[in-house]
């Protein structure tokens, strides 16, 4: 599909009344796990589009442009709120968190498996193991607090076991900044990947920042606080990959194109008929927004859309599904890596005075105060072992012990064996 060739209708026709904008929530006991993850993905995508538009409005003094942005932005906000309200009232914050982390794992794996840019793929693979570990930590907290096994929430499509331990994710902030792509020299799917994953991780970061103080106990509040700071690292990493050379209006075009692509992908892969209709409706809204971005780019910069996106045909649809074998492969090969400026490096190859070690000693002076570690220790003390759902033993032998949380892998030299990242 090429959305530039579709006939748009008036943006004003997208405005909905209060009955239209308030949706019927899904049934948390019947909904497909990937319907939930698509909802979270599109909620984050709309949030990103809305706030990009706000930032653009704050960087221009042209009120005619600001008015055009305001109209489209209002529709984006209606869409975002409608999507967010698909979550039912009886789904707890922690249950919803499991879906956030399932999305992070399976979205990242999908994008990495098809990524042709080696630096982008490596960034995806690196953070994949961290979101995978977050799922494990939250799942243990959920079982401990509410007696709910997260494996049923993820439909047993995504394993729940240790990845690179969360204690190891804390890096000196400057080491999370990577090299930007150039959209004009990159495949469309690569540009989309940087935008999609940035929006998704930003949405996760925002969610955790906003719900941290609503957690039911101090252990939960501390865990959300810790992982929210890791998500800050991930957003820094991913946003630094995005094209930094594009103009504001070129990026507006890319944002609208990205939204069209994702709604089209959701429509193509959705199994719930009611939600599928919503994706189709929102796709029609976004096609109108895209054509408005084309108009603004031509009016203010004298550029045709094809100078920014030469081929408007969408890549194959983004599909959320199980990625067990892929995650296992990346975990077994790269768990001992950390980040160093624009690169990724084995912990054993870091100099003794590396910022990573200095930062670790500052934020984790001893393991007893680390929330993500304490959640697992508490679960082991209570149940005799941690909570997991796995189809085979962990591919990292040092992470197989269910009666002791490993706090060395990924942060201490030679704590496990790793080979290297690979490119497609």
N, C-alpha and C positions, 0 to 999 in steps of 0.2 A: 504493500500500500504506500502511496505517496500522498501525504496530507496536503501538500501544496497544490495538488490538482483537484482536491475536493472542493465542492461549492459550499462556502460558509453561509450562515444566516446571521441576522443582527444579534450583536452581543446583548442588547437589552432584552431580547426574548429569553435569555438564560435566567433572568431574575425570577426567583421563586417566592411564593408566599409562605407563611409560617406552617401551614399544613404540609406543603410540598417539601419544605426543607428539613422537616423532622422525620427521620426514617424509622422503620420497624427494625429493632435490633435483632441480631442473630441469636439463635438458641445455643448457648455455650455447650450444651450436652450433645448437640447434633451437628454442629458446624464442622466442616472440613478444616483441618489445621491450616491448610494453605489458603483457604478463603480468608482466615484471620490474618495471615501474614500479608496477603495482598492488600487487605484493608489498612494495615499498619504502614505498608510501603507507600500507598497512595496518600494517606494522611500526611506522611512526612514529605512527600513530593509536593503536595499542595502548600504545606507550610513553607518549604524552601522557595517556591515560586512567589508566594505572597510577600515574604520578607526580602527577596531579591528586588521585587518591585518597589517596596518601601525604600530600600537603600538607593535605588536608582532615582526615585523622587527626591531624595535628600541630597542628590549630587547634580541637580539641574535647577536652573532658575526659570526655565521655560514653563509657564503655567498651562499652556495648551498641551504640552507633553504630559505634565503632571495630571491633567484632567483625563487624558486618554488612559493613563496608567491607573488612575483611581477607579474608573469604571470596571476595567478588567480585573483589578485587584479585589474589588468587592465580590465579584463572581467567584474568584478563586477562594475567598474566605468562606463564602456560602458552601462551596464544594467541600472544603476541608472540614468544616463543622459538621456537615451532614455525614461525611465518612466517619469522623471520630465518634459520632453518636450511634453508629452501628454496634459498638461495644455495649453489651447489656449491663444493667445496674448490678446484677448478681454475680458478675465476674470480678473477682478481687484484683487489686493492684498487682499482687504477686502472681496470680494466674496469668494475667495479661502480660506480665514481664516475661514469662516463659515463651510466649508467642513472639515477643520482641527479639529474644535471643535466637529462637528458631529461624526467624527471618534473617537475622544477621549471619547465621551459619550458612543457610542454604542459598541465600542471595549472593553472598560473597563467593561461595564455591561455584555457583553457576557462572558468575561473571568471570572468575579466574579460569575456568575450564575452556572458555572460548576467547580469552584475551590474547591478541597477537603482539601487543607491546610488552616487552619483557619487564620493564621497570614497573608498569602498572600491575601486571600479573604478580610480581614478587610482593608488591605492597598488599595486594589482596590476600595472597597466601599467608603473609606474615600476620596480619590482623585476624585472619580466619581462626587461628589456633587460640587467640585470646577471647574472641566471642564464644568459641566453643567451650572454653573453661568457665566463662561467665554463666552459661546455661547450666553447667554442672553445679556451680555454687548456689545459684538461685533455686535450682531443683531440690537441693538438700534443705535449704531454708523452708521451702514450701512443704516438703514432707514432714519436717520437724514441727512446723507451726500449724499446718492445716490438715495433715494426714493425707495429702493428695500426691499421687505418683505422677510426676511430670511426663512420664512416658505416654500416658493416655492423652495428655494435652497436645503432645507433638505427633500423636498418631503412630508412634513407634517408627516414624520415618527418619528421625534424627537421633543419633546416639547421645547418651548422657553419661559422660565420664570425664576425667581430667584432661585438659589440653595443656598448653603452656600455663603453669600455675599463675594465678592472678597476681601474687606477690611479685612475680618477675616482670610484670607489665610496666612497672613504674620506672620511666626513663627521664633523664634530664630533658626538659622541653625542647631544647634546640635540636635534639636528635630525631625529632618527629617530622621535621621539615624536609620534603623531598623535591625533586626537580619537576617542573611543570611540563606538560605536553604542549605541543603546538597543534591546535585543532586543524589548521590548514594542511599539515603534513601527516595527520593521523586518520585511521579508519573511523568512520562514523560510530561504529560500535565501541571504540576506545573512548571517544569523547563522551558518549552516553554513559559508559561505565563509570568514568570519573564523576559525572554529575549525579548519577543514580546512587552510588555508594556514599557520596558525601551527604546527600539529602537524607538517606536512610540512617546513617550513623549520627547525623546531627539531630534527627528526630529522637533517636534513642537517648542521646545525651540530654536533650531537653526534657524528655519524659522522666528520666532518673533524677535530674535536678529538681523537677517540680514535685515528685512524689516522695523524695527522700524523707521529708518531715512528716509524711502521712503513714510511714511504715509502723507496724503494730508494736514493735519492741525495739530496744536499743540495738540489739544485734542486727535487725533488719535495717534500721536507720544507718548504722555504720557500714553495712555491706553496700547499700545504694550509694552512699557517699563515696566509698572507695571506687566502685565501678563507674560512677559518673565521671570521676577524674580520668579513668582510663579511656572512656568515650571521648573526653576532651582531647586526649592524645590521638585517638583515631580520626577525629574530625580534622585536627591539624594536619595529620598525614595525608588524608584523602583530598582535602581542599587544596593542598599545595601541589597536587598532581594536575589540577584543572588548568586550562589554558589561561595564562595571565596576560596574554597579548591582545585578547579580544576586546573590542569596545563594549560599552554598556549595552548598546542596542543590538550588537551582534550576540551578546550573551542573552539578551531578552529573547531573541529568535531561538537560540539553542534551548533555553528553558521551556519555551512553548512547544518546540519540537519534541523535546524529551517527554513532556507530559503527554503529548499525543501518542508517542510510541508506547509509553507505559500503560495508558488506558486501552490502547489497541491490544497490547499483550495480555492485559488482564481479561479483556473481553474474549480473546481467543482461548484462554486457558481456564476460565472460571467454570465451576461445576454447579454453583447455586444459581438457579434461574433469575431470582429477584436481584441478586447482586450483579449478575451478568448484565441485566437491563440498566443498572446504575452505571456500570462501566461504559456501556454503549452511549448512554446519555451524556456522560462527562466527556467522552471522546468528541462528540459533536460540539460541546462547549469549547473544548480546547482547540479544535480546528478553527473556530471563529477567532479565538485569541491568537493563534498562530498567524492567521491572515492579517490581523491587526498589527502584529509585530513586523510582518513583511512591509506593510504600509508605512509604519514609522521608520523603519530602516531606510526605505527609499526616500522618504520626505526629509529626514534629518541628516542622513549620511550619503545619500545618492547611490546606494548600493542595492543590487538585486539579491534576493535570498540565495540564489545559486552561487553567488560569490562567497558565501559563508558556508553553505551546505551544498556542495556541488551536485550530489545525487540525493534527492529527497526520499527515495525508496527506503522503507524501514528494513533493518536487519531482521533476522528470524526473531519471533516473539521471545520475550523473556519468560522463562518458565520456572516456577518454584516447585521443586520436587526433591526426593531424597538424594543425598550425596555421600552416603556412608563410606564407600571405598575411597573416594577422592580425599575426604577429610582424613581418613586413616593414613593415606599415603603421605600427605603433607605433614601430619603429626609425626609420623615415624622418621621423616627425613629432615625436619627443620626445627624441632622443638628447642634446640640449644642456641638458636639465633636471637640476637637483639639488634637494635638499631643504632647506627653511628652516622650522624649527619645525613648525607644523601644515600648512604649505603646500609646494608645489613651484614652482620658479622657474627661469627661464632663467639660466644662469651670467652672462650679460652684464648682467643686472639686479641682481646682488648688489652691495652696497657694497664698496669696496676693502678695508675692514677687517672683512669678514664672517668669521664663525667658520670657514666652509668653507675659505677661502683660508689662514687661519692654521693650521688643522689639516693641510691639504695640505702646507704648508711644513714642518710638524713631522714628519709621517710619511713624506713623499716629498720630502726635501730635494733629491734629484736622481734622475733616472729610472734611473740605472745600478744602484741598489740595490733596485729594485722587482721582486719575484720574478715576477709575472705578465708583466711586460715582458720580463724576461730569458729566459723560456721561449720566447717568440716570436723574439726576437733570436737565440737559440742555434739554433733550428730553421731560420731563414733563413740563418744562417751555414753550417749543415750541408747544407741541401738547396737553397739558392738562393731559396727562397720558403717561406711558411708552408703549413700543411696546412689545407685547407678542403673542405667539401662544400656547394655552393650551386647552386640551380637557375637563378640569374640574378645579375648583378652586385649587390653590396651596395647597398641603397637610399640609403646615405649615401656620397656620392662620396669623401669624405675617408677612408673606411675600405676603399677598393678596392685600395689598393697592397699587393700580396702580398710585396713585398721590403723593407718598412719598417713597423714597428709604430707606430701613431699613439698618442701619449701626451698629446695636447692635447684631443681631442674629449671633451666632458662635464666638463672641468675648467678650460678657459681660454675667456674671452669670444670669441664669434664664430669658434670653431674649426670649426663646422659650422652648417648652417641647420636650424632647427626651427620648427614652427608651434605646436601646442598639443595637450593631451589632449582627448578628447571623451567625453561621457556617453551611455549607451544610452537 
